[in-house]
Amino acid sequence: MVVKAEKLTVTGRVQRVGYRRYILDLAQEKGLAGYVRNEKDGSVTIFVQGEEKILSDFLAKVHNPPPPAFVKDVRKLSSKPYPGLKHFGIKFGSVSEELQEGFGAMQTEFRDYREEFRDYRNEFRDYRSEFKDYWEEFRDYRNEFRDYREEFRDYRNEFRDYREEFRGFAERTDNNFKELGNRYGEISEKLSTILDTLQRESAETRKEMTRAVDNLARLVDQYIKSQGGKA
């Protein structure tokens, strides 16, 4: 197994934000050896050694710590491995420096949460304003719904009137058809009687009508002649 070593100088927001703890956990998880240390200028120094493939994966993640840490730049220098170095750890500063680191980390995190809270508060104000708009719109729709409800009531009443009118028309029509049926029965019966009578007496009736017409014609001729003689 080929062991390589790298020495890194990391700048950005890397102190008082838990960056050393992030590097410690990452190196121990991968079984690497070395140390991480805060510098006076605000940067962080990382010395790490291990198998080349594992070391490459570690170096890629050095650039991407979780918030609120932020890496601006990583300067890398090749270094020689230390055969006796078997573990990875944090090189702590003085007690006062570490206290400042701890309190600074809490202060930074609190400040970030406060800013985030402000953003959420502003967002809440926007949502509250939007809710007011929807509420007003709902009022308009509610009033419009009332108008449609009243209009529906009018249509319902009008439908009831048409329904009652249709019922009356249906009843009248039914009665008319019943009366027509009765009338048709009477007419049919009378026509049947007339036809039957005509069939029985047709010859005699025609003779009587002929004699009546002839008599009428003679009377007309006589009347005309009598009037001509007077003239």
Long-range contacts (C-beta under 8 A, 24 or more apart in sequence): 1-51, 2-51, 2-52, 3-49, 3-50, 3-51, 3-52, 3-81, 4-49, 4-50, 4-51, 4-52, 4-55, 4-81, 5-34, 5-47, 5-48, 5-49, 5-78, 5-79, 5-80, 5-81, 5-82, 6-46, 6-47, 6-48, 6-49, 6-55, 6-59, 6-76, 6-77, 6-78, 6-79, 7-45, 7-46, 7-47, 7-76, 7-77, 7-78, 7-79, 8-45, 8-46, 8-47, 8-48, 8-59, 8-62, 8-74, 8-75, 8-76, 8-77, 9-39, 9-43, 9-44, 9-45, 9-74, 9-75, 9-77, 10-43, 10-44, 10-45, 10-46, 10-62, 10-71, 10-73, 10-74, 11-42, 11-43, 11-71, 11-72, 11-73, 11-74, 11-75, 12-69, 12-70, 12-71, 12-72, 12-73, 13-68, 13-69, 13-70, 13-71, 13-72, 14-42, 14-43, 14-44, 14-65, 14-69, 14-70, 14-71, 15-42, 15-44, 15-101, 15-104, 16-100, 16-101, 16-104, 16-105, 16-107, 16-108, 17-68, 17-69, 17-70, 17-105, 17-108, 17-109, 18-69, 18-105, 19-44, 19-65, 19-69, 20-44, 20-90, 21-90, 22-65, 22-66, 22-69, 23-62, 24-88, 24-89, 24-90, 26-58, 26-61, 26-62, 27-58, 27-88, 28-87, 28-88, 30-54, 30-57, 30-58, 32-58, 32-88, 33-82, 33-85, 33-86, 33-87, 33-88, 34-85, 34-88, 35-88, 35-89, 35-90, 35-91, 36-88, 36-89, 36-90, 36-91, 37-90, 37-91, 37-93, 38-93, 38-97, 38-101, 47-79, 48-88, 49-79, 49-81, 49-82, 49-85, 67-112, 68-108, 68-109, 68-112
